[in-house]
Amino acid sequence: MPALTIAPAARRYTRLAAHRHRSQGLFRGFRGGLLVDAEGLVRVYEGTFTRVEAP
C-alpha cells in the first residue's frame, strides 16, 4: 500500500456569478467549474464529482 501524504496545491478560484466559480490549477493544466448552494458548499465540481443529496 502506498504512503499517503498531504501537500498544498496552488489553485485559483474565480467567482463568475452568485453560485458559479472557476477553479484553476496554477502548475497543472486543470480547469473546472464549480456550482455551490446557498451556503457556499460545492454541489458540482465539473469533471470531478457531483454531490448526492440524502433521500
PDB file of N, CA, C and O in Angstrom:
ATOM      1  N   MET A   1       0.844  -1.168   0.000  1.00  0.00           N
ATOM      2  CA  MET A   1       0.000   0.000   0.000  1.00  0.00           C
ATOM      3  C   MET A   1       0.894   1.236   0.000  1.00  0.00           C
ATOM      4  O   MET A   1       1.809   1.330   0.818  1.00  0.00           O
ATOM      5  N   PRO A   2       0.645   2.182  -0.901  1.00  0.00           N
ATOM      6  CA  PRO A   2       1.470   3.391  -0.943  1.00  0.00           C
ATOM      7  C   PRO A   2       1.182   4.303   0.256  1.00  0.00           C
ATOM      8  O   PRO A   2       0.076   4.308   0.796  1.00  0.00           O
ATOM      9  N   ALA A   3       2.174   5.052   0.651  1.00  0.00           N
ATOM     10  CA  ALA A   3       2.002   6.017   1.737  1.00  0.00           C
ATOM     11  C   ALA A   3       1.219   7.222   1.211  1.00  0.00           C
ATOM     12  O   ALA A   3       1.451   7.680   0.093  1.00  0.00           O
ATOM     13  N   LEU A   4       0.316   7.716   2.005  1.00  0.00           N
ATOM     14  CA  LEU A   4      -0.451   8.887   1.618  1.00  0.00           C
ATOM     15  C   LEU A   4       0.105  10.110   2.326  1.00  0.00           C
ATOM     16  O   LEU A   4       0.367  10.074   3.529  1.00  0.00           O
ATOM     17  N   THR A   5       0.282  11.182   1.588  1.00  0.00           N
ATOM     18  CA  THR A   5       0.771  12.417   2.181  1.00  0.00           C
ATOM     19  C   THR A   5      -0.133  13.566   1.752  1.00  0.00           C
ATOM     20  O   THR A   5      -0.788  13.502   0.712  1.00  0.00           O
ATOM     21  N   ILE A   6      -0.159  14.596   2.551  1.00  0.00           N
ATOM     22  CA  ILE A   6      -0.923  15.791   2.244  1.00  0.00           C
ATOM     23  C   ILE A   6       0.053  16.865   1.808  1.00  0.00           C
ATOM     24  O   ILE A   6       1.054  17.121   2.478  1.00  0.00           O
ATOM     25  N   ALA A   7      -0.248  17.490   0.678  1.00  0.00           N
ATOM     26  CA  ALA A   7       0.618  18.558   0.164  1.00  0.00           C
ATOM     27  C   ALA A   7      -0.256  19.677  -0.389  1.00  0.00           C
ATOM     28  O   ALA A   7      -1.305  19.407  -0.974  1.00  0.00           O
ATOM     29  N   PRO A   8       0.159  20.922  -0.213  1.00  0.00           N
ATOM     30  CA  PRO A   8      -0.628  22.033  -0.747  1.00  0.00           C
ATOM     31  C   PRO A   8      -0.620  22.033  -2.275  1.00  0.00           C
ATOM     32  O   PRO A   8       0.353  21.618  -2.904  1.00  0.00           O
ATOM     33  N   ALA A   9      -1.710  22.500  -2.852  1.00  0.00           N
ATOM     34  CA  ALA A   9      -1.806  22.621  -4.310  1.00  0.00           C
ATOM     35  C   ALA A   9      -2.140  24.075  -4.627  1.00  0.00           C
ATOM     36  O   ALA A   9      -3.107  24.621  -4.096  1.00  0.00           O
ATOM     37  N   ALA A  10      -1.355  24.695  -5.480  1.00  0.00           N
ATOM     38  CA  ALA A  10      -1.603  26.085  -5.851  1.00  0.00           C
ATOM     39  C   ALA A  10      -2.812  26.155  -6.769  1.00  0.00           C
ATOM     40  O   ALA A  10      -2.798  25.604  -7.870  1.00  0.00           O
ATOM     41  N   ARG A  11      -3.858  26.835  -6.311  1.00  0.00           N
ATOM     42  CA  ARG A  11      -5.116  26.926  -7.043  1.00  0.00           C
ATOM     43  C   ARG A  11      -5.568  28.379  -7.083  1.00  0.00           C
ATOM     44  O   ARG A  11      -5.199  29.192  -6.235  1.00  0.00           O
ATOM     45  N   ARG A  12      -6.362  28.673  -8.075  1.00  0.00           N
ATOM     46  CA  ARG A  12      -7.003  29.984  -8.159  1.00  0.00           C
ATOM     47  C   ARG A  12      -8.496  29.747  -8.365  1.00  0.00           C
ATOM     48  O   ARG A  12      -8.900  28.976  -9.235  1.00  0.00           O
ATOM     49  N   TYR A  13      -9.311  30.422  -7.552  1.00  0.00           N
ATOM     50  CA  TYR A  13     -10.760  30.337  -7.670  1.00  0.00           C
ATOM     51  C   TYR A  13     -11.276  31.709  -8.074  1.00  0.00           C
ATOM     52  O   TYR A  13     -10.935  32.715  -7.452  1.00  0.00           O
ATOM     53  N   THR A  14     -12.101  31.747  -9.120  1.00  0.00           N
ATOM     54  CA  THR A  14     -12.657  32.998  -9.626  1.00  0.00           C
ATOM     55  C   THR A  14     -14.174  32.917  -9.568  1.00  0.00           C
ATOM     56  O   THR A  14     -14.775  31.969 -10.073  1.00  0.00           O
ATOM     57  N   ARG A  15     -14.786  33.913  -8.953  1.00  0.00           N
ATOM     58  CA  ARG A  15     -16.253  33.956  -8.896  1.00  0.00           C
ATOM     59  C   ARG A  15     -16.776  34.464 -10.227  1.00  0.00           C
ATOM     60  O   ARG A  15     -16.384  35.536 -10.688  1.00  0.00           O
ATOM     61  N   LEU A  16     -17.664  33.693 -10.847  1.00  0.00           N
ATOM     62  CA  LEU A  16     -18.245  34.051 -12.134  1.00  0.00           C
ATOM     63  C   LEU A  16     -19.663  34.591 -11.979  1.00  0.00           C
ATOM     64  O   LEU A  16     -20.086  35.452 -12.750  1.00  0.00           O
ATOM     65  N   ALA A  17     -20.392  34.096 -10.997  1.00  0.00           N
ATOM     66  CA  ALA A  17     -21.764  34.515 -10.694  1.00  0.00           C
ATOM     67  C   ALA A  17     -22.039  34.124  -9.245  1.00  0.00           C
ATOM     68  O   ALA A  17     -21.161  33.597  -8.562  1.00  0.00           O
ATOM     69  N   ALA A  18     -23.257  34.383  -8.780  1.00  0.00           N
ATOM     70  CA  ALA A  18     -23.581  34.127  -7.376  1.00  0.00           C
ATOM     71  C   ALA A  18     -23.257  32.708  -6.930  1.00  0.00           C
ATOM     72  O   ALA A  18     -22.765  32.514  -5.818  1.00  0.00           O
ATOM     73  N   HIS A  19     -23.519  31.719  -7.766  1.00  0.00           N
ATOM     74  CA  HIS A  19     -23.310  30.323  -7.378  1.00  0.00           C
ATOM     75  C   HIS A  19     -22.379  29.576  -8.333  1.00  0.00           C
ATOM     76  O   HIS A  19     -22.352  28.345  -8.342  1.00  0.00           O
ATOM     77  N   ARG A  20     -21.618  30.320  -9.135  1.00  0.00           N
ATOM     78  CA  ARG A  20     -20.690  29.700 -10.095  1.00  0.00           C
ATOM     79  C   ARG A  20     -19.284  30.234  -9.875  1.00  0.00           C
ATOM     80  O   ARG A  20     -19.077  31.436  -9.710  1.00  0.00           O
ATOM     81  N   HIS A  21     -18.318  29.314  -9.876  1.00  0.00           N
ATOM     82  CA  HIS A  21     -16.911  29.669  -9.716  1.00  0.00           C
ATOM     83  C   HIS A  21     -16.088  28.860 -10.708  1.00  0.00           C
ATOM     84  O   HIS A  21     -16.550  27.837 -11.215  1.00  0.00           O
ATOM     85  N   ARG A  22     -14.890  29.308 -10.982  1.00  0.00           N
ATOM     86  CA  ARG A  22     -13.945  28.565 -11.813  1.00  0.00           C
ATOM     87  C   ARG A  22     -12.739  28.234 -10.945  1.00  0.00           C
ATOM     88  O   ARG A  22     -12.260  29.072 -10.181  1.00  0.00           O
ATOM     89  N   SER A  23     -12.261  27.016 -11.071  1.00  0.00           N
ATOM     90  CA  SER A  23     -11.078  26.553 -10.353  1.00  0.00           C
ATOM     91  C   SER A  23      -9.978  26.288 -11.373  1.00  0.00           C
ATOM     92  O   SER A  23     -10.213  25.645 -12.397  1.00  0.00           O
ATOM     93  N   GLN A  24      -8.782  26.783 -11.090  1.00  0.00           N
ATOM     94  CA  GLN A  24      -7.638  26.554 -11.980  1.00  0.00           C
ATOM     95  C   GLN A  24      -6.447  26.076 -11.174  1.00  0.00           C
ATOM     96  O   GLN A  24      -6.118  26.639 -10.130  1.00  0.00           O
ATOM     97  N   GLY A  25      -5.804  25.027 -11.674  1.00  0.00           N
ATOM     98  CA  GLY A  25      -4.542  24.594 -11.093  1.00  0.00           C
ATOM     99  C   GLY A  25      -3.445  25.484 -11.675  1.00  0.00           C
ATOM    100  O   GLY A  25      -3.324  25.591 -12.896  1.00  0.00           O
ATOM    101  N   LEU A  26      -2.653  26.118 -10.829  1.00  0.00           N
ATOM    102  CA  LEU A  26      -1.666  27.064 -11.325  1.00  0.00           C
ATOM    103  C   LEU A  26      -0.436  26.392 -11.915  1.00  0.00           C
ATOM    104  O   LEU A  26       0.264  27.005 -12.721  1.00  0.00           O
ATOM    105  N   PHE A  27      -0.153  25.154 -11.541  1.00  0.00           N
ATOM    106  CA  PHE A  27       1.025  24.476 -12.073  1.00  0.00           C
ATOM    107  C   PHE A  27       0.682  23.266 -12.917  1.00  0.00           C
ATOM    108  O   PHE A  27       1.548  22.696 -13.581  1.00  0.00           O
ATOM    109  N   ARG A  28      -0.592  22.873 -12.890  1.00  0.00           N
ATOM    110  CA  ARG A  28      -1.073  21.814 -13.780  1.00  0.00           C
ATOM    111  C   ARG A  28      -2.184  22.432 -14.598  1.00  0.00           C
ATOM    112  O   ARG A  28      -2.772  23.430 -14.181  1.00  0.00           O
ATOM    113  N   GLY A  29      -2.481  21.875 -15.731  1.00  0.00           N
ATOM    114  CA  GLY A  29      -3.453  22.475 -16.623  1.00  0.00           C
ATOM    115  C   GLY A  29      -4.905  22.275 -16.253  1.00  0.00           C
ATOM    116  O   GLY A  29      -5.779  22.571 -17.068  1.00  0.00           O
ATOM    117  N   PHE A  30      -5.207  21.779 -15.045  1.00  0.00           N
ATOM    118  CA  PHE A  30      -6.591  21.507 -14.694  1.00  0.00           C
ATOM    119  C   PHE A  30      -7.405  22.793 -14.611  1.00  0.00           C
ATOM    120  O   PHE A  30      -6.940  23.810 -14.094  1.00  0.00           O
ATOM    121  N   ARG A  31      -8.633  22.727 -15.131  1.00  0.00           N
ATOM    122  CA  ARG A  31      -9.565  23.840 -15.054  1.00  0.00           C
ATOM    123  C   ARG A  31     -10.967  23.262 -14.972  1.00  0.00           C
ATOM    124  O   ARG A  31     -11.323  22.406 -15.782  1.00  0.00           O
ATOM    125  N   GLY A  32     -11.760  23.700 -14.030  1.00  0.00           N
ATOM    126  CA  GLY A  32     -13.108  23.177 -13.892  1.00  0.00           C
ATOM    127  C   GLY A  32     -14.036  24.186 -13.268  1.00  0.00           C
ATOM    128  O   GLY A  32     -13.602  25.123 -12.598  1.00  0.00           O
ATOM    129  N   GLY A  33     -15.315  23.987 -13.494  1.00  0.00           N
ATOM    130  CA  GLY A  33     -16.322  24.871 -12.928  1.00  0.00           C
ATOM    131  C   GLY A  33     -16.887  24.285 -11.645  1.00  0.00           C
ATOM    132  O   GLY A  33     -16.930  23.068 -11.467  1.00  0.00           O
ATOM    133  N   LEU A  34     -17.316  25.163 -10.760  1.00  0.00           N
ATOM    134  CA  LEU A  34     -17.950  24.746  -9.518  1.00  0.00           C
ATOM    135  C   LEU A  34     -19.315  25.409  -9.413  1.00  0.00           C
ATOM    136  O   LEU A  34     -19.468  26.593  -9.713  1.00  0.00           O
ATOM    137  N   LEU A  35     -20.296  24.638  -8.987  1.00  0.00           N
ATOM    138  CA  LEU A  35     -21.608  25.171  -8.638  1.00  0.00           C
ATOM    139  C   LEU A  35     -21.766  24.973  -7.146  1.00  0.00           C
ATOM    140  O   LEU A  35     -21.550  23.872  -6.639  1.00  0.00           O
ATOM    141  N   VAL A  36     -22.143  26.032  -6.433  1.00  0.00           N
ATOM    142  CA  VAL A  36     -22.307  25.944  -4.984  1.00  0.00           C
ATOM    143  C   VAL A  36     -23.752  26.224  -4.604  1.00  0.00           C
ATOM    144  O   VAL A  36     -24.493  26.842  -5.368  1.00  0.00           O
ATOM    145  N   ASP A  37     -24.155  25.763  -3.406  1.00  0.00           N
ATOM    146  CA  ASP A  37     -25.507  26.011  -2.928  1.00  0.00           C
ATOM    147  C   ASP A  37     -25.557  27.337  -2.168  1.00  0.00           C
ATOM    148  O   ASP A  37     -24.568  28.068  -2.130  1.00  0.00           O
ATOM    149  N   ALA A  38     -26.691  27.644  -1.572  1.00  0.00           N
ATOM    150  CA  ALA A  38     -26.874  28.919  -0.868  1.00  0.00           C
ATOM    151  C   ALA A  38     -25.919  29.082   0.316  1.00  0.00           C
ATOM    152  O   ALA A  38     -25.620  30.208   0.714  1.00  0.00           O
ATOM    153  N   GLU A  39     -25.443  27.980   0.880  1.00  0.00           N
ATOM    154  CA  GLU A  39     -24.490  28.037   1.998  1.00  0.00           C
ATOM    155  C   GLU A  39     -23.042  28.091   1.532  1.00  0.00           C
ATOM    156  O   GLU A  39     -22.131  28.207   2.351  1.00  0.00           O
ATOM    157  N   GLY A  40     -22.821  28.007   0.216  1.00  0.00           N
ATOM    158  CA  GLY A  40     -21.464  28.039  -0.321  1.00  0.00           C
ATOM    159  C   GLY A  40     -20.794  26.678  -0.399  1.00  0.00           C
ATOM    160  O   GLY A  40     -19.601  26.591  -0.690  1.00  0.00           O
ATOM    161  N   LEU A  41     -21.551  25.605  -0.140  1.00  0.00           N
ATOM    162  CA  LEU A  41     -20.999  24.252  -0.231  1.00  0.00           C
ATOM    163  C   LEU A  41     -21.087  23.760  -1.674  1.00  0.00           C
ATOM    164  O   LEU A  41     -22.078  24.005  -2.362  1.00  0.00           O
ATOM    165  N   VAL A  42     -20.064  23.080  -2.115  1.00  0.00           N
ATOM    166  CA  VAL A  42     -19.991  22.643  -3.513  1.00  0.00           C
ATOM    167  C   VAL A  42     -21.042  21.585  -3.815  1.00  0.00           C
ATOM    168  O   VAL A  42     -21.143  20.577  -3.116  1.00  0.00           O
ATOM    169  N   ARG A  43     -21.829  21.826  -4.870  1.00  0.00           N
ATOM    170  CA  ARG A  43     -22.813  20.852  -5.364  1.00  0.00           C
ATOM    171  C   ARG A  43     -22.222  20.058  -6.517  1.00  0.00           C
ATOM    172  O   ARG A  43     -22.367  18.837  -6.576  1.00  0.00           O
ATOM    173  N   VAL A  44     -21.550  20.755  -7.439  1.00  0.00           N
ATOM    174  CA  VAL A  44     -20.951  20.117  -8.614  1.00  0.00           C
ATOM    175  C   VAL A  44     -19.548  20.688  -8.794  1.00  0.00           C
ATOM    176  O   VAL A  44     -19.356  21.904  -8.795  1.00  0.00           O
ATOM    177  N   TYR A  45     -18.583  19.805  -8.943  1.00  0.00           N
ATOM    178  CA  TYR A  45     -17.208  20.203  -9.280  1.00  0.00           C
ATOM    179  C   TYR A  45     -16.943  19.546 -10.626  1.00  0.00           C
ATOM    180  O   TYR A  45     -16.601  18.366 -10.701  1.00  0.00           O
ATOM    181  N   GLU A  46     -17.106  20.326 -11.684  1.00  0.00           N
ATOM    182  CA  GLU A  46     -17.047  19.845 -13.061  1.00  0.00           C
ATOM    183  C   GLU A  46     -15.839  18.942 -13.307  1.00  0.00           C
ATOM    184  O   GLU A  46     -14.704  19.301 -12.993  1.00  0.00           O
ATOM    185  N   GLY A  47     -16.102  17.769 -13.871  1.00  0.00           N
ATOM    186  CA  GLY A  47     -15.041  16.830 -14.201  1.00  0.00           C
ATOM    187  C   GLY A  47     -14.515  16.050 -13.013  1.00  0.00           C
ATOM    188  O   GLY A  47     -13.610  15.230 -13.167  1.00  0.00           O
ATOM    189  N   THR A  48     -15.068  16.292 -11.817  1.00  0.00           N
ATOM    190  CA  THR A  48     -14.564  15.630 -10.631  1.00  0.00           C
ATOM    191  C   THR A  48     -15.665  14.898  -9.871  1.00  0.00           C
ATOM    192  O   THR A  48     -15.586  13.683  -9.696  1.00  0.00           O
ATOM    193  N   PHE A  49     -16.702  15.626  -9.412  1.00  0.00           N
ATOM    194  CA  PHE A  49     -17.774  14.966  -8.679  1.00  0.00           C
ATOM    195  C   PHE A  49     -19.055  15.783  -8.707  1.00  0.00           C
ATOM    196  O   PHE A  49     -19.047  16.971  -9.030  1.00  0.00           O
ATOM    197  N   THR A  50     -20.154  15.126  -8.364  1.00  0.00           N
ATOM    198  CA  THR A  50     -21.459  15.757  -8.153  1.00  0.00           C
ATOM    199  C   THR A  50     -21.974  15.276  -6.809  1.00  0.00           C
ATOM    200  O   THR A  50     -22.017  14.075  -6.542  1.00  0.00           O
ATOM    201  N   ARG A  51     -22.355  16.200  -5.983  1.00  0.00           N
ATOM    202  CA  ARG A  51     -22.861  15.851  -4.653  1.00  0.00           C
ATOM    203  C   ARG A  51     -24.210  15.145  -4.801  1.00  0.00           C
ATOM    204  O   ARG A  51     -25.042  15.536  -5.620  1.00  0.00           O
ATOM    205  N   VAL A  52     -24.407  14.117  -4.009  1.00  0.00           N
ATOM    206  CA  VAL A  52     -25.656  13.374  -3.997  1.00  0.00           C
ATOM    207  C   VAL A  52     -26.412  13.755  -2.729  1.00  0.00           C
ATOM    208  O   VAL A  52     -25.870  13.687  -1.626  1.00  0.00           O
ATOM    209  N   GLU A  53     -27.656  14.150  -2.898  1.00  0.00           N
ATOM    210  CA  GLU A  53     -28.472  14.541  -1.746  1.00  0.00           C
ATOM    211  C   GLU A  53     -29.005  13.296  -1.044  1.00  0.00           C
ATOM    212  O   GLU A  53     -29.269  12.278  -1.684  1.00  0.00           O
ATOM    213  N   ALA A  54     -29.158  13.383   0.265  1.00  0.00           N
ATOM    214  CA  ALA A  54     -29.732  12.278   1.038  1.00  0.00           C
ATOM    215  C   ALA A  54     -31.205  12.135   0.709  1.00  0.00           C
ATOM    216  O   ALA A  54     -31.892  13.131   0.483  1.00  0.00           O
ATOM    217  N   PRO A  55     -31.695  10.905   0.682  1.00  0.00           N
ATOM    218  CA  PRO A  55     -33.125  10.693   0.376  1.00  0.00           C
ATOM    219  C   PRO A  55     -34.025  11.208   1.479  1.00  0.00           C
ATOM    220  O   PRO A  55     -35.247  11.106   1.375  1.00  0.00           O
TER     221      PRO A  55
END
